Every structure is written in C-alpha cells, then in structure tokens.
C-alpha cells in the first residue's frame, strides 16, 4: 500500500471515529463508576533504623584525610 492509500485510509477511519455516535450502555457505566467499596489496606510502615545503620557505615568522620582541609 502506497503512502496515498495509507493516508486515505487513516483519514477515513478518523472521520468514522469523529462523526459516529456509538451507543453508550449507561447502566454498565453506572455500575462501573458506582463500584464496590475499596478493600485496599495500606502497607505497614517500615522501620528506618536499619537504613540509618547502613548509612552510618559510609559516613566519613576523618577530617585529617580531607583534601580540602590542606589548602
């Protein structure tokens, strides 16, 4: 299929979508939007103490080997 035919087909499909009026099932829409109450429960809060222990391993408290202090 050449570009002209492809463009014509896309134009035809776009016009069909633009000007067609599909029937809407309003009762199905109402059921979908009404829905049931959510049964979602939030996950438990994670304790950050473990993360603090890991971070403390990488903190550099040695000021004597800091290259900026020698300037």
C-alpha positions as CSV (number, residue, x, y, z in Angstrom):
1,X,0.0,0.0,0.0
2,X,1.5,3.4,-1.0
3,X,1.5,6.4,1.2
4,X,-1.5,7.9,-0.6
5,X,-3.7,4.9,0.1
6,X,-2.5,4.7,3.7
7,X,-3.3,8.3,4.3
8,X,-6.7,8.0,2.7
9,X,-7.5,5.0,4.9
10,X,-6.3,6.9,8.1
11,X,-8.5,9.8,7.1
12,X,-11.5,7.6,6.5
13,X,-11.0,5.9,9.9
14,X,-10.6,9.2,11.6
15,X,-13.8,10.6,10.1
16,X,-15.7,7.5,11.1
17,X,-14.5,7.8,14.7
18,X,-15.2,11.6,14.8
19,X,-18.7,11.5,13.4
20,X,-20.0,8.2,14.6
21,X,-22.1,8.1,17.7
22,X,-21.7,4.8,19.3
23,X,-24.4,3.7,21.7
24,X,-23.5,4.0,25.3
25,X,-24.6,1.5,27.9
26,X,-25.4,3.9,30.7
27,X,-26.3,1.2,33.2
28,X,-23.0,-0.5,32.7
29,X,-21.3,2.8,33.1
30,X,-23.2,3.5,36.3
31,X,-22.2,0.0,37.7
32,X,-18.6,0.7,36.8
33,X,-18.5,4.1,38.4
34,X,-20.5,3.2,41.4
35,X,-18.4,0.1,42.2
36,X,-17.9,-1.5,45.5
37,X,-16.1,0.0,48.4
38,X,-12.4,-0.5,48.2
39,X,-10.8,-3.2,50.2
40,X,-7.3,-1.7,49.9
41,X,-5.2,-1.7,53.1
42,X,-2.0,0.4,53.3
43,X,1.3,-1.5,53.7
44,X,2.9,-1.4,57.1
45,X,5.3,1.4,57.8
46,X,9.0,0.3,57.5
47,X,11.3,1.0,60.4
48,X,14.1,3.3,59.3
49,X,16.6,2.3,62.0
50,X,18.0,-0.4,59.7
51,X,18.6,2.2,57.0
52,X,20.4,4.5,59.5
53,X,22.8,1.7,60.5
54,X,23.7,1.1,56.8
55,X,24.2,4.8,56.2
56,X,26.4,5.2,59.2
57,X,28.9,2.8,57.7
58,X,29.6,5.2,54.9
59,X,29.9,8.5,56.9
60,X,33.5,9.8,56.8
61,X,34.3,11.4,60.1
62,X,38.1,11.5,59.4
63,X,38.9,15.2,58.8
64,X,42.7,14.6,58.6
65,X,42.5,12.9,55.2
66,X,40.2,15.5,53.7
67,X,42.0,17.1,50.7
68,X,40.1,20.4,51.1
69,X,41.5,20.9,54.7
70,X,45.1,21.0,53.4
71,X,44.5,24.2,51.3
